[in-house]
Amino acid sequence: MTAPGGRVAWIAAAPVKGLALSLRSEAVLGRAGIDGDRAFYLVDEDGRLVNGKRAGSLLRASAEADGERLRVRLPDGSRLDGVVELGGSVETNFYGRPVSGRVVHGPWAEALSSLAGFRLTLVRGDAPGDGLDRGPEAAATLVSVAALGALADELGLAAPVDGRRFRMTLGVDAVPAHTEDGWLGRRVVVGDAAVVPRGNVGRCRVTSLDPDTGERDLATLDAIERYRNGVETSEPLPFGVWCEVVEPGRVAVGDPVRPG
């Protein structure tokens, strides 16, 4: 039986890893993902990677990057806008994978440190896609919108779970829940691009945080463990898939998504 196709429901990126997602109406999906996605990341005083698991309050800030300019919007509505100036080199452990980058000078680290409650350093990765969790080989992530409804049912909620909790590149509407599991290893056309889902995305406690406040308010992991128990998976607590981009191209909300 041929797996059904759907359409793009959202496109999301985060120029600074750990800050709020930026939703887009269209984007170019390259072999290293959306240009500028997770181009910057944060480390603590010991050089350890920092994201929402350690500082959920960072979700209250957002960022935009345009060439060499970085703009960060803080929860009070103020904006920090400037040209990125780079300093010394650093190496950061990304879940067992070494990532090289350079320290970013400017006002952003101090402001984000105040928001997080501990000292942070802002870093720009040296290579496109290196700031993604699994690196540029996993340049995009994808989840069916219906899966968010299935999770809401498990949690006893009246409305679907907010997809921003899962920080996925693409949402796919008009397909049954978890259709993406059946696309593993298959070529999937997304707008003018094509991807091949290579593995499941195992979830962490970030999904339990309200994407606007950073406060923990849903037991998402317990629910996923209950109703996804027994699913064959490449990572624990699977919800969505990560993909290799095999054919770069433009993608827009509403574009068709179909295996083939």
N, C-alpha and C positions, 0 to 999 in steps of 0.2 A: 504494500500500500504506500502511495506517495505521501510524504509528509506535507501538510497544507502550508500555504504561504500566507503572509500577512502584509502589514504596512508599518512603516516607521512611526512610532508614537512620540518619541522624544530623542534628542541628541544632547549629550551632556559632556562637559569637560571641566577640569579644574586646573587653571594655570599654576596655582600653588597647592601642592598636595596637602590634604587635610583641611583646607578651607571649603566653604560652600561651593556646590556645583554651579556652573554657569550653563543655563539651557540655551540652545541655539536652534534656529529654524533650519539651518543648513550648515554643512561643513565639508571640507575635503578630507576624506579618510585615506591617509597615506600608509605606507608599509610600517611606519613607526607610530601610527595612530593619527589623531587629530593634531595638527600643528600647534605646538605650545602646551598641549595637555600634560599636566604634571611636570612642566619644565623646571619648576622651582619646588624645593622641599625644605623642611625644617628639621634641625637637629638640636639636641640639648647640649649642655656643657660637656658631657662625656662623648659627644659625637654620635649619639644614638638617634635613629630616625624617630620623629614625633608625628603622630597623626591623631585622629579622633579618639582612638582607644585610650590615649594618655591625656588628651586635652580636648574634651568635647566642646568646650567653649569656642574653639577655633572655627566651628561651623557657623558661628554668628558673624564671621567676616567673609568677604568674597574678594576675588581678584580678577583683573583683566590684564592681558599682556598684548602689546602691539609693537612688534619689532624689538627695539631696545628699551621701550617704556613699560613700566609696571605701575598699575593702579590698584590700590587696595582700599576697599570700603569697609569701615569699622562699624560696630553695632550702633554707635551714636550718630551715624550718618556722615561722619567726616571721611575725607578721602586723602590718601597719601599717593601722590602722583610724581613720578620722576624717571630719569634715565638710569638704567641699571649700570652700576660701576662694579667691576669684579675685582676681588682680592685674591688671597692665597688659595691653593688647592687643598681639597679634603677628600677623604674616601669614606663612604658610608655603607654599612651593612644593610642591604635590602633583603631581609629574610634569607640570608645565606649567600646572597649575590653581591659582590663588591661593585659600588657605583662611584665614579669619580665626578667631582664637581668643583666649583669655585665659590668662595664666600661672596655674598652680595652686600656691598656697602650701601648705606642709606637709612631712611627712617623706619623702614618696614619691620625689621627684626625687633626693635625696641617696643613698637606698638603691639606686635603680636605676642611678645613676651609678657607684656602687661595683661593682655587678654587671657593668656594661658595660665599665668600665675607662676611661671618660672622662666629662666633665661633661655632664649632660643637664638639660633643663628640661621639666617636664610641662605640657602645654597641654590645655585643654578647648575643643573646637570650638564656634563660636557657633551653628551650625545642625545639626539632626539629619541624619545621613548624610554630612556634609562630610568626615568622617574616613575614609570608604571610599575605596579607591584611585581609583575613577572617579566618585566623588560619588554623591549620592542617586539619580541617574538609573539607576545600576547598583546597586540596593539589595540584591540577593542574587546569590549565585553558586551553581552547581550542577554536580555531576559524578556520573557513574555509578560505582557501586562496582565493576562489572566492568572498568572502565577501569584501576582500580588492580591488578586481576589481570593484565590485558594488559601493563601496564608491568612488573610483577614477572616475567612470562615473558620479556620483552625483557632484563631485568637478570639472568636466571638465578636468581631467588629462588624458594624453595619456598612462601612465603606472600605474600598480596597486600601491596602497599606501604601503609604507614599513611596513611590519608586526611588526617590532621592536617597532614602536610607541605604540603598544597595549600591549607589555610586557607579552605576553601569553606564557605559557609553551610549548604548542604544536600547530603547524599549520597543517591543514588537507587539502591535495590536492585531486583533482579528485572527488569532490562532488559539487553540486550546492551551490550558495551563501546562507549562514545562515542555511544550513542543520542541524547544531548543535542545533538549536532551537527545532527541532523535536525529538532530542534525550533526552530531559529533562525527568528525571525519569526512563530512560532505561539503561540497562547494555550495555556498549560499550567496545569492545575488542580493545586494542591498543598494538600491538606487543604481548609480553608475559604477559602484565598487563591488568586489566579491571577497568574501571571507571564508575561512574554514574553521569552524569551532574545533578546538583541540582538547579541551578538558573542562571539567566542572569548576565553578568558582565556589570554594569553601568559604562559609561566612564566619564573621567575627562579631564582637560585641558592638562595633560601630552601628550595625543595623538596628540595635535596640535604642539608639539615640534619636530624639526628635531632630530632624534636619534643620530646623529653624533656631532652636535653643541650645542644642547639644546636651540636653538633659535626658537621662534614661527614662523611658516611659512605656516600652513594649518588650515583652519577653519573646522576642523573635527567635532566638536560638533554641529555646525550649520547644517552640511550636514547630520549627523546621525539623528538629530532631524527632519529634513525634510523628509528623505526617510524611516525612521523607525517609523514615527508617526503612532500611532494606533496599533503597535505590542503589543500583550499581553506580559508583562514582569514583573519580580520580582524586577528590579532596573531600574531607569530612564536611558535613552540614551543607550539602550542595544546593545552590539557588542561582541559576543562570550559568552561562558558559563563557569561557574566554576564547578569543579567536585570533588566528593569524590572518593578516590582510594579504591576500594573494593577488588582488587587482585593485590598485588605488583608483579612487574616483570620487565624484561629488555625491553627497547624500543629503536629502532634505526630508523634513517631516512630511509624512504622507506617501513617501516613495514605497514601491513594492519591495517586499522581502520574500524571497522564494528559493528553495533548494533547486539546484540544477546547474 
